[in-house]
Amino acid sequence: MPSDHSLKIVSFGLIGEAQNGSLYRSVVFQDTRTGKQADFIVYKKRRPSLWADIEELEKGKNMPPYQGTITRYQGVDLVVLANNDLEESLEEQKWKLGLIRKISYVEAERMRKESMGYSTDLTCKGCLEVGWRKIDKTAQKIRFRYYQGKGIFSWSRWFDLRG
């Protein structure tokens, strides 16, 4: 991993309790070089030093950046801390990939016609493909935009496209 990559915490959530009783909280890291941001779940027992740093941030103190980077894997941004490799990071953040369900291109085309647009892994970040344009056959991931009424739009979860 290049040494010029570092991560800073840009936000964190409230403390939650998992079904097994362990405490966790959501953290958003930002790569200081690329500006990419990604969610990360911190468990108190697994990462006590990081947990302590978040408590210091809550008190208004500044923390130095962490060594690591944000890597895109199968259309999902993963936080890769310096003491982890990609496989370890993937295992720790597999919940991000769990949001993806496989659908066929035929099913995706049907869903496209019912939506107000879509975005694929080929679409520029923050952009939207118009709903009347067919889906590129080389796309591997897709999500759809729907109108809920009263000027409110929402995005579906990501779908994994298969032939």
Sine and cosine of phi, psi and omega as CSV:
sin_phi,cos_phi,sin_psi,cos_psi,sin_omega,cos_omega
0.00,0.00,0.73,-0.68,-0.01,-1.00
-0.88,0.48,0.63,-0.77,-0.06,-1.00
-0.96,0.30,-0.25,0.97,-0.02,-1.00
-0.99,0.11,0.02,1.00,0.06,-1.00
-1.00,-0.05,0.74,-0.68,0.14,-0.99
-0.54,-0.84,0.36,-0.93,-0.06,-1.00
-0.88,-0.48,0.64,-0.77,0.13,-0.99
-0.83,-0.55,0.49,-0.87,0.04,-1.00
-0.99,0.14,0.84,-0.54,0.01,-1.00
-0.97,-0.23,-0.35,0.94,0.11,-0.99
-0.28,-0.96,0.31,-0.95,0.04,-1.00
-0.49,-0.87,0.42,-0.91,-0.06,-1.00
-0.98,-0.18,-0.10,-0.99,0.03,-1.00
-0.97,0.26,0.31,-0.95,0.02,-1.00
-0.97,0.25,0.73,-0.68,0.07,-1.00
-0.87,-0.48,0.27,-0.96,0.03,-1.00
-0.84,-0.54,0.84,-0.55,0.02,-1.00
-0.96,0.29,0.22,-0.98,-0.01,-1.00
-0.87,0.49,-0.46,0.89,0.02,-1.00
-1.00,0.06,0.07,1.00,0.06,-1.00
1.00,-0.04,-0.13,0.99,-0.01,-1.00
-0.97,0.23,0.58,-0.81,-0.01,-1.00
-1.00,0.03,0.59,-0.81,0.00,-1.00
-0.53,-0.85,0.24,-0.97,0.13,-0.99
-0.41,-0.91,0.50,-0.87,0.02,-1.00
-1.00,0.09,0.66,-0.75,0.01,-1.00
-0.75,-0.66,0.61,-0.79,0.11,-0.99
-0.94,-0.35,0.87,-0.50,0.07,-1.00
-0.99,-0.16,0.49,-0.87,0.11,-0.99
-0.80,-0.59,0.75,-0.66,0.07,-1.00
-0.96,0.28,0.87,-0.50,-0.09,-1.00
-0.93,0.37,-0.37,0.93,0.00,-1.00
-1.00,0.05,-0.71,0.71,-0.09,-1.00
-0.99,-0.12,-0.36,0.93,-0.05,-1.00
0.99,0.11,-0.06,1.00,0.03,-1.00
-0.90,0.43,0.57,-0.82,0.06,-1.00
-0.85,-0.52,0.51,-0.86,0.03,-1.00
-0.47,-0.88,0.55,-0.84,0.06,-1.00
-0.98,0.20,0.47,-0.88,0.03,-1.00
-0.50,-0.86,0.66,-0.75,0.05,-1.00
-0.98,-0.19,0.83,-0.56,0.01,-1.00
-0.97,-0.26,0.85,-0.53,0.10,-0.99
-0.99,-0.14,0.73,-0.68,-0.07,-1.00
-0.84,0.53,-0.68,0.73,-0.04,-1.00
-0.96,0.29,-0.54,0.84,-0.04,-1.00
-0.98,0.19,-0.57,0.82,-0.06,-1.00
-0.71,-0.70,0.94,0.35,-0.06,-1.00
-0.89,0.46,-0.57,0.82,-0.01,-1.00
-0.94,0.33,-0.64,0.77,0.06,-1.00
-0.92,0.40,-0.63,0.77,0.05,-1.00
-0.87,0.50,-0.70,0.71,0.01,-1.00
-0.89,0.45,-0.62,0.79,0.04,-1.00
-0.89,0.45,-0.64,0.77,0.02,-1.00
-0.91,0.42,-0.62,0.78,0.06,-1.00
-0.88,0.47,-0.60,0.80,0.06,-1.00
-0.92,0.40,-0.64,0.77,0.06,-1.00
-0.88,0.47,-0.61,0.80,0.04,-1.00
-0.88,0.48,-0.51,0.86,0.00,-1.00
-0.99,0.13,0.00,1.00,0.04,-1.00
1.00,-0.05,0.09,1.00,0.00,-1.00
-0.99,0.13,0.43,-0.90,0.08,-1.00
-1.00,-0.06,0.59,-0.81,0.02,-1.00
-0.87,-0.49,0.60,-0.80,0.06,-1.00
-0.93,0.38,0.39,-0.92,0.03,-1.00
-0.90,0.43,0.39,-0.92,0.03,-1.00
-0.99,-0.14,0.53,-0.85,0.09,-1.00
-0.96,0.27,0.76,-0.65,0.01,-1.00
0.35,-0.94,-0.08,-1.00,-0.01,-1.00
-0.46,-0.89,0.21,-0.98,0.12,-0.99
-0.94,-0.33,0.84,-0.55,-0.08,-1.00
-0.88,-0.47,0.66,-0.75,0.05,-1.00
-1.00,0.03,0.80,-0.60,0.00,-1.00
-0.68,-0.73,0.87,-0.48,-0.02,-1.00
0.77,0.64,0.70,0.72,0.07,-1.00
0.98,0.20,0.15,0.99,-0.04,-1.00
-0.82,-0.57,0.67,-0.74,0.04,-1.00
-1.00,0.09,0.83,-0.55,0.00,-1.00
-0.93,-0.37,0.63,-0.78,0.12,-0.99
-1.00,0.07,0.85,-0.53,0.03,-1.00
-0.89,-0.45,0.98,-0.22,0.02,-1.00
-0.98,0.21,0.40,-0.92,-0.12,-0.99
-0.85,0.53,-0.52,0.85,-0.04,-1.00
-1.00,0.04,0.11,0.99,0.03,-1.00
-0.86,-0.50,0.45,-0.89,0.19,-0.98
-0.98,-0.19,0.02,-1.00,-0.07,-1.00
-0.88,0.48,-0.65,0.76,-0.02,-1.00
-0.90,0.44,-0.68,0.73,0.03,-1.00
-0.90,0.44,-0.67,0.74,0.01,-1.00
-0.91,0.42,-0.65,0.76,0.03,-1.00
-0.89,0.46,-0.70,0.72,0.02,-1.00
-0.89,0.46,-0.66,0.75,-0.02,-1.00
-0.95,0.33,-0.45,0.89,-0.06,-1.00
-0.90,-0.43,0.43,0.90,-0.03,-1.00
-0.88,0.47,-0.32,0.95,0.06,-1.00
-0.87,0.49,-0.47,0.88,0.04,-1.00
-0.93,0.38,-0.65,0.76,0.00,-1.00
-0.97,0.25,-0.40,0.92,0.00,-1.00
-0.92,0.39,-0.24,0.97,0.02,-1.00
-0.98,0.20,-0.12,0.99,-0.10,-1.00
-0.99,-0.13,0.73,-0.68,0.06,-1.00
-0.88,-0.47,0.55,-0.83,-0.01,-1.00
-0.99,0.10,0.71,-0.70,0.12,-0.99
-0.68,-0.73,0.36,-0.93,0.02,-1.00
-1.00,0.09,0.28,-0.96,0.06,-1.00
-0.89,0.45,-0.58,0.82,0.02,-1.00
-0.88,0.47,-0.71,0.70,0.03,-1.00
-0.91,0.42,-0.63,0.78,0.03,-1.00
-0.90,0.44,-0.64,0.77,0.04,-1.00
-0.90,0.44,-0.63,0.77,0.05,-1.00
-0.90,0.45,-0.70,0.71,0.00,-1.00
-0.92,0.40,-0.57,0.82,0.02,-1.00
-0.87,0.50,-0.67,0.74,-0.03,-1.00
-0.92,0.40,-0.43,0.90,0.00,-1.00
-1.00,0.00,-0.14,0.99,-0.08,-1.00
-0.98,-0.18,0.06,-1.00,0.06,-1.00
-0.98,-0.20,0.28,0.96,-0.01,-1.00
0.63,-0.77,0.01,-1.00,-0.03,-1.00
-0.39,-0.92,0.18,-0.98,0.06,-1.00
-0.66,-0.75,0.65,-0.76,0.04,-1.00
-0.86,-0.51,0.05,-1.00,0.07,-1.00
-0.93,0.38,-0.22,0.97,0.04,-1.00
-1.00,-0.03,-0.26,0.97,-0.02,-1.00
-0.97,0.25,0.64,-0.77,0.06,-1.00
-0.87,0.50,0.60,-0.80,-0.02,-1.00
-0.83,0.56,0.74,-0.67,0.02,-1.00
0.99,0.11,0.02,1.00,-0.02,-1.00
-0.97,-0.24,0.21,-0.98,-0.06,-1.00
-0.73,-0.68,0.70,-0.72,0.12,-0.99
-1.00,0.04,0.64,-0.77,0.01,-1.00
-0.95,0.32,0.57,-0.82,-0.13,-0.99
-0.91,0.42,-0.37,0.93,-0.03,-1.00
-1.00,0.07,-0.16,0.99,0.01,-1.00
-1.00,0.07,0.76,-0.65,0.02,-1.00
-0.89,0.46,0.43,-0.90,-0.01,-1.00
-0.97,0.23,0.73,-0.68,0.05,-1.00
-0.89,0.46,0.78,-0.62,-0.05,-1.00
-0.91,0.43,-0.29,0.96,0.01,-1.00
-1.00,0.02,-0.10,0.99,0.02,-1.00
-0.92,0.40,0.60,-0.80,0.00,-1.00
-0.93,-0.36,-0.41,0.91,0.00,-1.00
-0.75,-0.66,0.55,-0.84,0.02,-1.00
-0.50,-0.86,0.52,-0.86,0.17,-0.99
-0.65,-0.76,0.41,-0.91,-0.13,-0.99
-0.88,-0.47,0.48,-0.88,0.02,-1.00
-0.95,-0.32,0.74,-0.67,-0.03,-1.00
-0.83,-0.56,0.52,-0.86,0.06,-1.00
-1.00,-0.06,0.81,-0.58,-0.03,-1.00
-0.99,-0.16,-0.13,0.99,-0.04,-1.00
0.97,-0.24,0.34,-0.94,0.03,-1.00
0.82,0.57,0.56,0.83,0.05,-1.00
0.97,0.23,0.24,0.97,-0.05,-1.00
-0.96,-0.28,0.79,-0.62,0.05,-1.00
-0.91,-0.41,0.46,-0.89,0.07,-1.00
-0.65,-0.76,0.38,-0.93,0.04,-1.00
-0.96,-0.26,0.61,-0.79,0.13,-0.99
-0.97,0.24,0.11,-0.99,0.14,-0.99
-0.96,0.28,0.17,-0.98,0.03,-1.00
-0.97,0.25,0.59,-0.80,0.07,-1.00
-0.87,-0.49,0.59,-0.81,0.05,-1.00
-1.00,-0.05,0.87,-0.50,-0.03,-1.00
-1.00,0.07,0.75,-0.66,0.08,-1.00
-0.80,-0.59,0.50,-0.87,-0.05,-1.00
-0.80,0.60,0.00,0.00,0.00,0.00
